[in-house]
Amino acid sequence: MANPSRLRAAALTVTAVLLSAVLAGCGEDAKDEDLTAQKLSWKDCPAPSQAQGGGSAPSPLPGGTEWQCASMKAPLDWDDPKGDTIDIALIRAKASGEASRRIGSLIFNFGGPGGSGVTTLPAFGADYDTLRTRYDLVSFDPRGVGRSAPVWCENDQQLDAFFQQDATPDDARERTEYVDNVEDFNAACEENSARMLPHVRTTDAARDMDLMRQVLGDDKLYYFGISYGTELGGVYAHLFPKNVGRAVFDAVVDPTQSPEQGSLGQAKGFQLALDNYAQHCVSQVEDCPVGDSAQDVKNRIAKLLRDLDRKPIPGIFPRELTQTAATTGIAQALYSQDFWEYLTEGLEQAYDGDGQILMLLSDSLNGRSQNGEYSNLTAANVSINCADDKPRYTTEYVQQKLPEFRTASPLFGEFLAWSMISCTDWAVPGAAVHPDVSAPGSAPILVVGNTGDPATPYVGARRMVQALGKGVGVELTYKGQGHGAYDSKNKCVQSAVNGYLLDGRIPAAGTVCS
């Protein structure tokens, strides 16, 4: 997920679980306090807040281990570490193996940016149970996210309208309306979250992680970053190379790209995923219900979107399925091959004039629960991306680039091109054109790329390895579909990752799993 209509770097594990606002944590005085010496008070976890996505308190792991939650104080402003603090929300499941074999805490970031690690880790905790034999599994809500001093922008009703808007304007009137909507969203962020906006950069979150490492009692950081979590991990390695223990990057963000290049790469990635979906559908034993050939599948989807641009269809009452909502719903389904069946059902339904399934998929990507409440996923995503990304693009520039984006993806190109104006009038200047992840002196980092990944295209893994520097990044390739590799359940990938994190066995560079 990305800026309001940008699909950048959204981890499957975040979008799959996002189906009372907590604004606590700002304003405490930390003067004369050594934050590295603080003791965490672990307690039973409460039900997730609205900012985290709502729902029920996490259930115990299959073996009965209970999840525990705590909050860690961190400086609001890392340039003033003795000043005011915020609370960073944490969750853990304690290691299951013998105490003598425990390595430390394995910290997860599942991506976004803007996803709540406190809600995501327990939703998928069983998938990492092998790693729990030697680690406490730990995740957190990064600053600005969930229970960690969350940023807020528009309210639920405003967001419903925002996600219904025409995000691929065709004429001057539609362009003006789209720009006005983005400006209104950004103004709401400044009005409701001005205090936090300068302090949600990825470099701030990386410093929080190093404080977390110390508070958890580890000499080194043991880390599993997915999607945007790979960017966060790379920034951490750059800032603290000597503190890196064993780290894995899965679904890798290309750290060498500008926001424009990232959006263009994503257009190609989602188009590839759509091509693969269409080919898979027509290659099944039974007839593909949404097209007679792979090209016919894509042609019919394109026609559906054109028709929706002219006349939306009923979605989830009282909302209609617009072209924009359908596009985001299709994109959500392309994050995992497990979702392809829902895409087929949703398309069949939409062709018959019913947009419910595609709208449910769109809601999941946007962080909307069935009760109509939004998490702060979008607000945090925009705030973090705009604080990180220096370039500011104009509508005139986007119009010049539309042909290139359409060539990259007839379906997603315009949508991703127009999303580039999301930060144009942002209240806080962006930090850099792209993150610096060079990490000379770091321990090896296992970098896992998936050849069929739509959101973080495969080329990003190779570029992350190169950017980390000689002797640091070790590339592992998974020839598969969907966003990420470890959660695909591929035994080759899981064996390589588990072997490194548990036993320090780094696979040979260039290893390929299929």
C-alpha positions as CSV (number, residue, x, y, z in Angstrom):
1,M,0.0,0.0,0.0
2,A,1.1,3.4,-0.5
3,N,0.0,7.0,-0.9
4,P,-3.8,7.0,-1.1
5,S,-3.9,5.5,-4.5
6,R,-0.4,4.0,-4.8
7,L,0.1,0.3,-4.4
8,R,3.8,0.4,-3.4
9,A,5.3,-2.1,-1.0
10,A,2.2,-3.5,0.7
11,A,2.9,-6.8,2.4
12,L,0.3,-9.5,1.8
13,T,0.4,-10.2,5.5
14,V,-0.6,-6.7,6.3
15,T,-3.4,-6.4,3.7
16,A,-4.9,-9.8,4.5
17,V,-5.6,-8.9,8.2
18,L,-6.9,-5.3,7.6
19,L,-10.4,-6.3,7.0
20,S,-11.7,3.7,19.4
21,A,-8.8,5.8,18.0
22,V,-5.8,5.7,20.3
23,L,-4.0,9.0,20.3
24,A,-2.0,8.4,23.5
25,G,1.7,8.5,23.8
26,C,2.8,12.1,23.1
27,G,3.9,14.7,25.5
28,E,5.7,12.9,28.3
29,D,8.9,14.5,29.6
30,A,11.9,12.2,29.2
31,K,14.5,14.6,30.5
32,D,17.3,12.9,32.5
33,E,15.9,9.5,31.7
34,D,18.0,6.8,30.1
35,L,15.6,5.2,27.7
36,T,17.9,2.2,27.0
37,A,17.5,1.2,30.7
38,Q,13.7,1.2,30.7
39,K,11.9,-2.1,31.7
40,L,9.0,-3.3,29.6
41,S,5.8,-4.3,31.4
42,W,4.4,-7.2,29.4
43,K,0.7,-7.9,29.8
44,D,-2.2,-9.6,28.1
45,C,-2.9,-8.0,24.8
46,P,-6.1,-5.8,24.5
47,A,-8.4,-5.9,21.5
48,P,-6.9,-3.9,18.6
49,S,-7.8,-0.2,18.5
50,Q,-9.5,1.4,15.5
51,A,-6.2,2.7,14.4
52,Q,-4.9,-0.9,14.3
53,G,-7.9,-2.2,12.4
54,G,-10.2,-3.3,15.2
55,G,-11.2,-6.8,15.9
56,S,-10.7,-9.2,18.8
57,A,-7.7,-9.7,21.1
58,P,-5.2,-12.2,19.6
59,S,-5.9,-15.9,20.3
60,P,-3.1,-18.1,21.8
61,L,-0.8,-19.9,19.4
62,P,-1.7,-23.5,18.6
63,G,0.4,-24.8,21.4
64,G,-1.2,-22.5,23.9
65,T,1.4,-19.8,24.1
66,E,-0.3,-16.4,24.9
67,W,0.6,-13.2,23.2
68,Q,1.9,-10.4,25.4
69,C,1.9,-6.7,24.8
70,A,3.9,-3.8,26.1
71,S,4.9,-0.2,25.2
72,M,8.3,1.3,24.9
73,K,9.2,5.0,25.3
74,A,11.1,6.5,22.4
75,P,12.0,10.2,21.8
76,L,9.5,12.1,19.8
77,D,12.4,13.8,18.1
78,W,15.6,11.8,17.7
79,D,17.5,15.1,17.3
80,D,16.4,15.9,20.9
81,P,16.7,12.5,22.6
82,K,16.2,14.0,26.1
83,G,12.9,15.7,25.1
84,D,9.3,14.5,24.9
85,T,8.6,10.8,24.3
86,I,6.1,8.7,22.5
87,D,5.0,5.2,23.2
88,I,5.9,2.4,20.7
89,A,3.5,-0.6,20.9
90,L,5.1,-4.0,21.0
91,I,3.8,-7.6,20.9
92,R,5.7,-10.9,21.6
93,A,5.4,-14.6,21.9
94,K,8.1,-16.1,24.0
95,A,10.5,-18.7,22.6
96,S,9.3,-22.3,22.9
97,G,12.7,-24.1,23.0
98,E,15.2,-24.6,25.8
99,A,16.4,-21.4,27.4
100,S,20.0,-22.4,26.7
101,R,19.4,-22.4,23.0
102,R,17.5,-19.1,22.8
103,I,19.2,-16.6,20.5
104,G,17.2,-13.5,21.4
105,S,14.3,-11.6,20.0
106,L,13.4,-11.8,16.3
107,I,11.8,-8.4,15.3
108,F,9.3,-8.4,12.4
109,N,8.2,-5.5,10.2
110,F,5.5,-6.6,7.7
111,G,5.4,-3.6,5.5
112,G,3.1,-0.9,4.3
113,P,4.4,1.5,5.4
114,G,1.6,1.9,7.8
115,G,0.7,-1.7,8.7
116,S,0.3,-2.6,12.4
117,G,2.8,-5.3,13.4
118,V,1.0,-5.8,16.7
119,T,-2.1,-7.1,14.8
120,T,-0.3,-8.8,11.9
121,L,2.2,-11.0,13.8
122,P,-0.5,-12.9,15.8
123,A,-2.6,-13.4,12.6
124,F,0.3,-15.2,11.0
125,G,2.3,-16.3,14.1
126,A,1.8,-20.0,13.5
127,D,3.7,-19.6,10.2
128,Y,6.8,-18.6,12.1
129,D,6.6,-21.3,14.8
130,T,9.8,-23.0,13.7
131,L,11.6,-19.7,14.3
132,R,10.1,-19.5,17.8
133,T,12.1,-22.5,18.9
134,R,15.1,-20.2,19.3
135,Y,13.6,-16.7,19.3
136,D,11.0,-14.6,21.0
137,L,8.8,-13.5,18.1
138,V,8.4,-9.7,18.4
139,S,6.7,-7.1,16.3
140,F,5.6,-3.5,16.8
141,D,3.6,-0.6,15.4
142,P,6.1,1.8,14.0
143,R,5.7,5.5,15.0
144,G,2.7,7.0,13.5
145,V,1.0,3.6,13.1
146,G,-1.7,1.9,15.2
147,R,-1.1,2.4,18.9
148,S,2.3,4.2,18.4
149,A,1.2,7.8,18.4
150,P,-0.9,7.3,15.3
151,V,-1.3,10.0,12.7
152,W,-4.8,10.8,11.5
153,C,-6.1,12.6,8.4
154,E,-9.7,12.3,7.2
155,N,-12.6,10.7,9.0
156,D,-14.4,7.6,7.9
157,Q,-17.0,9.3,5.8
158,Q,-14.4,11.5,4.1
159,L,-12.3,8.4,3.4
160,D,-15.3,6.6,1.8
161,A,-15.6,9.5,-0.6
162,F,-11.8,9.7,-1.1
163,F,-11.5,6.0,-2.2
164,Q,-14.6,6.4,-4.5
165,Q,-13.1,9.3,-6.4
166,D,-11.9,9.0,-10.0
167,A,-8.2,8.5,-9.6
168,T,-7.6,8.4,-13.4
169,P,-8.9,11.8,-14.5
170,D,-9.8,12.1,-18.2
171,D,-10.3,15.8,-18.6
172,A,-9.6,19.2,-17.0
173,R,-12.7,19.0,-14.7
174,E,-11.8,15.6,-13.4
175,R,-8.1,16.6,-12.9
176,T,-9.1,19.6,-10.9
177,E,-11.4,17.5,-8.7
178,Y,-8.8,14.9,-8.2
179,V,-6.1,17.4,-7.2
180,D,-8.6,19.2,-4.9
181,N,-9.3,15.9,-3.1
182,V,-5.6,15.1,-2.6
183,E,-5.0,18.6,-1.3
184,D,-8.0,18.2,1.1
185,F,-6.6,14.9,2.4
186,N,-3.2,16.4,2.9
187,A,-4.6,19.4,4.7
188,A,-6.5,17.1,7.0
189,C,-3.3,15.3,7.9
190,E,-1.6,18.6,8.8
191,E,-4.6,19.8,10.8
192,N,-5.0,16.5,12.8
193,S,-1.3,15.3,13.1
194,A,1.0,18.3,12.6
195,R,3.1,17.3,15.7
196,M,3.9,13.9,14.4
197,L,4.4,14.5,10.7
198,P,8.1,15.6,10.9
199,H,9.0,12.6,13.0
200,V,7.7,9.5,11.1
201,R,10.6,9.0,8.6
202,T,12.0,5.6,8.1
203,T,15.2,6.8,9.7
204,D,13.2,7.6,12.9
205,A,11.7,4.1,12.9
206,A,15.2,2.6,12.4
207,R,16.4,4.4,15.5
208,D,13.4,3.1,17.4
209,M,14.4,-0.4,16.4
210,D,17.9,0.0,17.8
211,L,16.5,1.3,21.0
212,M,14.1,-1.7,21.0
213,R,17.1,-4.0,20.5
214,Q,18.7,-2.7,23.6
215,V,15.6,-2.6,25.7
216,L,14.9,-6.2,24.7
217,G,18.4,-7.1,25.9
218,D,20.0,-8.1,22.6
219,D,23.6,-7.3,21.6
220,K,22.6,-7.6,18.0
221,L,19.4,-7.0,16.0
222,Y,17.8,-10.2,14.7
223,Y,15.3,-9.1,12.0
224,F,12.7,-10.3,9.5
225,G,11.6,-7.5,7.2
226,I,8.9,-8.0,4.5
227,S,8.1,-5.5,1.7
228,Y,8.6,-2.0,3.1
229,G,10.1,-3.8,6.0
230,T,13.1,-4.5,3.8
231,E,13.6,-0.7,3.2
232,L,13.4,-0.2,7.0
233,G,15.9,-3.0,7.5
234,G,18.2,-1.6,4.9
235,V,18.1,1.9,6.5
236,Y,18.8,0.3,9.9
237,A,21.8,-1.6,8.5
238,H,23.1,1.7,7.0
239,L,22.8,3.5,10.3
240,F,23.9,0.7,12.6
241,P,25.9,-1.8,10.5
242,K,27.8,-3.2,13.5
243,N,24.6,-4.0,15.3
244,V,23.1,-6.3,12.6
245,G,22.9,-9.9,13.7
246,R,21.0,-12.2,11.4
247,A,18.6,-10.5,9.1
248,V,16.2,-11.6,6.3
249,F,14.6,-9.3,3.7
250,D,11.6,-10.8,1.8
251,A,9.6,-9.0,-1.0
252,V,12.3,-6.5,-1.5
253,V,11.8,-2.8,-2.1
254,D,14.3,-1.5,-4.7
255,P,16.3,1.1,-2.7
256,T,17.8,2.7,-5.8
257,Q,14.6,4.1,-7.3
258,S,12.9,7.4,-7.1
259,P,9.1,7.4,-6.3
260,E,8.5,7.8,-10.0
261,Q,10.6,4.9,-10.9
262,G,9.1,2.8,-8.1
263,S,5.6,3.6,-9.4
264,L,6.6,2.7,-12.9
265,G,8.2,-0.5,-11.7
266,Q,5.0,-1.4,-9.8
267,A,2.9,-0.8,-12.9
268,K,5.0,-3.4,-14.7
269,G,4.8,-5.7,-11.7
270,F,1.1,-5.7,-11.4
271,Q,0.7,-6.1,-15.1
272,L,2.9,-9.2,-14.9
273,A,0.8,-10.5,-12.1
274,L,-2.4,-9.9,-14.1
275,D,-0.8,-11.6,-17.1
276,N,0.0,-14.6,-15.0
277,Y,-3.5,-14.7,-13.4
278,A,-5.1,-14.6,-16.9
279,Q,-2.9,-17.3,-18.2
280,H,-3.5,-19.5,-15.1
281,C,-7.3,-19.0,-15.4
282,V,-7.5,-20.2,-19.0
283,S,-5.1,-23.1,-18.5
284,Q,-7.3,-24.8,-15.9
285,V,-9.1,-28.0,-16.8
286,E,-12.5,-26.2,-16.5
287,D,-13.3,-23.3,-18.7
288,C,-12.2,-19.9,-17.3
289,P,-15.4,-18.1,-16.4
290,V,-14.0,-14.6,-17.1
291,G,-12.5,-15.1,-20.6
292,D,-11.8,-17.5,-23.4
293,S,-8.1,-16.7,-23.7
294,A,-5.6,-14.8,-21.6
295,Q,-5.9,-11.8,-23.8
296,D,-9.7,-12.0,-23.6
297,V,-9.6,-12.1,-19.8
298,K,-7.6,-8.8,-19.8
299,N,-9.7,-7.2,-22.5
300,R,-12.9,-7.9,-20.5
301,I,-11.3,-6.5,-17.4
302,A,-10.3,-3.4,-19.3
303,K,-13.9,-3.0,-20.6
304,L,-15.3,-3.5,-17.1
305,L,-13.2,-0.6,-15.9
306,R,-14.1,1.6,-18.8
307,D,-17.8,0.9,-18.1
308,L,-17.4,1.6,-14.4
309,D,-15.8,4.9,-15.3
310,R,-19.0,5.9,-17.1
311,K,-21.5,4.2,-14.7
312,P,-20.6,2.5,-11.4
313,I,-22.5,-0.6,-10.3
314,P,-23.9,-1.4,-6.8
315,G,-21.2,-2.4,-4.4
316,I,-21.7,-2.6,-0.6
317,F,-24.7,-0.5,0.2
318,P,-24.8,2.4,0.1
319,R,-21.5,2.6,-1.8
320,E,-21.1,1.9,-5.5
321,L,-18.2,0.1,-7.2
322,T,-16.4,2.8,-9.1
323,Q,-13.6,2.3,-11.5
324,T,-11.1,3.3,-8.8
325,A,-12.5,0.8,-6.2
326,A,-12.5,-2.0,-8.8
327,T,-8.9,-1.3,-9.7
328,T,-7.8,-1.4,-6.1
329,G,-9.8,-4.6,-5.6
330,I,-8.2,-6.3,-8.5
331,A,-4.8,-5.2,-7.3
332,Q,-5.5,-6.6,-3.8
333,A,-6.3,-10.0,-5.3
334,L,-3.0,-10.0,-7.2
335,Y,-1.0,-9.9,-4.0
336,S,-1.3,-13.6,-3.6
337,Q,-2.1,-16.6,-5.8
338,D,-4.4,-17.7,-2.9
339,F,-6.6,-14.7,-3.7
340,W,-7.0,-15.4,-7.5
341,E,-10.1,-17.5,-6.9
342,Y,-11.7,-14.4,-5.2
343,L,-10.7,-12.3,-8.2
344,T,-12.4,-14.7,-10.6
345,E,-15.6,-14.7,-8.4
346,G,-15.5,-10.9,-8.1
347,L,-15.1,-10.4,-11.8
348,E,-18.0,-12.9,-12.6
349,Q,-20.1,-11.0,-10.1
350,A,-19.2,-7.6,-11.5
351,Y,-20.0,-8.7,-15.1
352,D,-23.5,-9.4,-13.7
353,G,-23.8,-6.0,-12.2
354,D,-22.8,-6.8,-8.6
355,G,-19.6,-5.2,-7.2
356,Q,-19.6,-6.7,-3.6
357,I,-16.6,-8.9,-3.8
358,L,-14.4,-6.4,-5.6
359,M,-15.4,-3.8,-3.1
360,L,-14.5,-6.1,-0.2
361,L,-11.1,-6.6,-1.7
362,S,-10.7,-2.9,-2.2
363,D,-11.8,-2.2,1.4
364,S,-9.1,-4.7,2.6
365,L,-6.4,-2.9,0.7
366,N,-7.5,0.5,2.1
367,G,-7.8,-0.6,5.7
368,R,-11.6,-0.4,6.0
369,S,-13.4,-2.8,8.3
370,Q,-16.9,-4.1,7.7
371,N,-18.3,-1.8,10.3
372,G,-17.2,1.2,8.2
373,E,-14.3,2.2,10.3
374,Y,-10.9,2.8,8.8
375,S,-7.6,2.0,10.5
376,N,-4.9,4.7,10.2
377,L,-3.2,2.6,7.5
378,T,-3.7,5.2,4.7
379,A,-2.9,8.2,6.9
380,A,0.3,6.5,8.1
381,N,1.3,5.3,4.7
382,V,1.0,8.7,3.1
383,S,2.7,10.4,6.1
384,I,5.7,8.1,6.1
385,N,6.1,8.0,2.3
386,C,5.9,11.8,2.0
387,A,8.3,12.4,4.8
388,D,10.8,10.0,3.2
389,D,10.4,10.9,-0.5
390,K,11.9,14.2,-1.6
391,P,10.5,14.5,-5.2
392,R,7.3,16.5,-5.6
393,Y,5.5,15.9,-8.9
394,T,3.1,18.3,-10.7
395,T,-0.1,17.4,-12.7
396,E,1.7,18.7,-15.8
397,Y,4.6,16.3,-15.2
398,V,2.2,13.4,-14.6
399,Q,0.4,14.1,-17.9
400,Q,3.7,14.0,-19.8
401,K,4.5,10.6,-18.2
402,L,1.1,9.0,-18.9
403,P,2.1,7.3,-22.2
404,E,5.1,5.6,-20.5
405,F,2.9,4.4,-17.7
406,R,0.2,3.2,-20.1
407,T,2.8,1.2,-22.0
408,A,4.0,-0.4,-18.7
409,S,0.5,-1.4,-17.8
410,P,-2.7,-0.7,-19.8
411,L,-4.7,-1.5,-16.6
412,F,-2.7,0.0,-13.8
413,G,-0.5,2.5,-15.5
414,E,-2.6,5.6,-15.3
415,F,-3.7,4.8,-11.7
416,L,-0.1,4.6,-10.5
417,A,1.0,7.6,-12.5
418,W,-1.6,9.9,-11.0
419,S,-0.8,8.7,-7.5
420,M,2.6,10.5,-7.8
421,I,0.9,13.8,-6.9
422,S,0.1,12.5,-3.4
423,C,3.0,14.4,-1.8
424,T,3.0,17.5,-4.0
425,D,1.7,19.9,-1.3
426,W,2.7,17.9,1.8
427,A,3.4,20.0,4.9
428,V,6.8,18.4,5.6
429,P,9.7,18.2,3.1
430,G,10.8,14.8,2.0
431,A,14.2,13.5,3.2
432,A,15.8,12.0,0.0
433,V,15.2,10.8,-3.5
434,H,15.8,7.2,-2.3
435,P,17.0,5.6,0.9
436,D,20.6,5.0,1.7
437,V,21.1,1.3,2.6
438,S,24.9,1.0,2.1
439,A,26.0,-1.1,5.1
440,P,29.8,-1.8,5.0
441,G,30.8,-3.9,8.0
442,S,27.3,-5.4,8.5
443,A,26.8,-9.1,9.0
444,P,25.3,-11.0,6.0
445,I,21.7,-10.2,5.1
446,L,19.6,-12.8,3.3
447,V,17.7,-11.0,0.5
448,V,14.8,-13.0,-1.0
449,G,13.3,-12.0,-4.3
450,N,10.1,-13.5,-5.9
451,T,10.0,-13.5,-9.7
452,G,6.2,-13.0,-9.8
453,D,5.9,-10.3,-7.2
454,P,3.6,-7.5,-8.3
455,A,4.2,-5.0,-5.6
456,T,8.0,-5.3,-5.1
457,P,9.2,-6.4,-8.5
458,Y,12.0,-9.0,-8.6
459,V,14.7,-6.7,-9.8
460,G,14.6,-4.9,-6.5
461,A,16.2,-7.9,-4.7
462,R,19.3,-7.7,-7.0
463,R,19.6,-4.0,-6.5
464,M,19.2,-4.2,-2.7
465,V,22.1,-6.7,-2.7
466,Q,24.2,-4.4,-4.7
467,A,23.3,-1.3,-2.6
468,L,24.0,-3.1,0.7
469,G,27.6,-3.5,-0.5
470,K,30.1,-6.3,-1.0
471,G,29.9,-9.1,1.4
472,V,26.6,-8.0,3.0
473,G,23.6,-8.9,0.8
474,V,23.2,-12.6,-0.2
475,E,20.5,-13.1,-2.9
476,L,18.0,-16.0,-2.9
477,T,15.5,-16.3,-5.8
478,Y,12.0,-17.8,-5.6
479,K,10.3,-18.6,-8.9
480,G,6.8,-18.1,-7.7
481,Q,3.7,-15.8,-7.7
482,G,2.4,-13.3,-5.2
483,H,4.0,-10.8,-2.8
484,G,6.7,-12.3,-0.8
485,A,8.3,-15.8,-0.6
486,Y,8.5,-17.2,2.9
487,D,4.7,-17.2,3.4
488,S,4.3,-19.0,0.1
489,K,5.1,-22.2,2.1
490,N,7.8,-23.1,-0.4
491,K,10.0,-25.6,1.4
492,C,13.2,-24.5,-0.3
493,V,12.7,-20.9,0.7
494,Q,11.7,-21.7,4.3
495,S,14.6,-24.1,4.7
496,A,17.0,-21.5,3.6
497,V,15.6,-18.7,5.8
498,N,15.2,-21.0,8.8
499,G,18.7,-22.3,8.3
500,Y,20.2,-18.9,8.5
501,L,18.1,-17.4,11.3
502,L,18.3,-20.5,13.5
503,D,21.7,-21.9,12.7
504,G,23.6,-19.2,10.9
505,R,23.9,-21.2,7.7
506,I,23.9,-18.7,4.9
507,P,22.8,-20.2,1.5
508,A,25.1,-19.9,-1.5
509,A,24.6,-16.6,-3.3
510,G,22.3,-17.0,-6.3
511,T,20.4,-20.0,-4.9
512,V,17.1,-20.5,-6.8
513,C,14.0,-22.1,-5.3
514,S,11.0,-23.0,-7.5
